[in-house]
Amino acid sequence: MFTNLISKIHDCSRAEDILHASVESVKQALNCDRALIFSLQPQSMCQVVAESVNLGFPRAFETTIDDPCFQARHIDIYRQGKITTIENVREAKITSCYVEMLDKLAVKANLVVPVLLPGGELYGLLIVHQCSHPRAWKPEEITLAAQMAMQIGWALDNAVRWSECQRIQLSLDRQRDYNDLLSAASQKIHQGTTRAEVLQIATTQAQTILKADRAIVYAFDRPNTGRVVAESTLPALAPIRGITIEDPCFEPDYIDKYQHGGVMSIDNIHQAGIREYFVDNLVKIAVKASISVPIIGSQNELFGLLVVHQCFNYRNWLDVEVDLLRNMAFQAGLAFTKSHFQEEIVAMKSSLKRAGLVKETITNADTQIQHVKESLTSSVQTLDEAKHLMRLLSHEVLSLTQKFSSEDINLIRIIAKKLQSNTESATMGTLSLQSNIAELETAIDSAIKVYK
């Protein structure tokens, strides 16, 4: 029978189930009117945390028994493992306050056994009541109650250990889930090709993963002022992108903290100890709770903050949530810097392309000038030959004056002068063109030097 009762207790994994199974088993084993467990734990001091009672008798479950006489005189002896019995309340030598307390529960006889945890800590008391009549407790009944109390202590300790293991496992599972989420979010953030796109992706991912009402990026304009440059928000909230907000997170002492990786987590803006002026500003944009983490840009400079807002209720942020947002901001900072460099490279390539077109234009102009110079050289040679012919023609005209009439000679002279005039004009034009070409070559040489 004892083995079956113990199995029922140890089959339970939660402390609450262990306590209720214990009082049921004790009541059944000892055939008593009531069995209860009286807690001496800080969170439930002097409270009845489990009870099994026969019909017709008062219930004590969840009541608090504040008995200064008990606490002053008996707790220390129970820590030492002392077991007490009362066979008849009316005949026992106990204090009047103790009698009064027992009368409220219709107790005629009781058996009190300490429940000690394996480390010796006093968890509470296993109390057995006989309410229908006085009762002489047999040694084997006392032994059974003591053994049951010991098993209860072991089971409660195992439950605490199991609960801690569950908590650790839950924390590990949550951390693994958040790591997976962070990995996926980081990949999306790094897919942004411009700084604006990177920041927008970061806010979208932050709001989605943390299930926040709003996520924004503040870019610093002045030491205590931020401008919202990216936002992801619930449709029920008014957008705040583009507005300038004074925020407590921007005060000088916080700037230095953010520069060195500090964060600000606010579960309730009215209980965060920030100035009322800033509380009012946050209320204007419906903020009740928030997390602010730094975004470090190029040259290790503080660009701004990645911030999540809870607007419809207050929120107790978990450490893993704060760490997740911090890591997302770190990735956003890397992607932001990378995009900045990419934008500069694109601008540089554009400038080089334009410079290449200028070079090509200069080269083509230089080639055309060379062609013109070659043609000009040929023209100069032709003009020189024409001058020579004109001189010969003049000489021939003089030698022919005796053979032709005066009218013919005058006509020949007019033609010769006309040819000489045209030749001289062509010569002047050629000299002017040569001068212009020389100046253009000088300008092209200067342009090439500047380009290089």
Helices and strands as residue ranges (DSSP letters): H 2-10, H 15-30, E 34-39, G 42-44, E 47-53, H 68-73, H 75-79, E 84-86, H 96-104, E 109-116, E 122-130, H 139-190, H 195-210, E 214-222, E 225-233, E 244-246, G 248-250, H 252-259, E 264-266, G 269-271, H 276-284, E 289-296, G 298-300, E 302-310, H 319-399, H 406-451
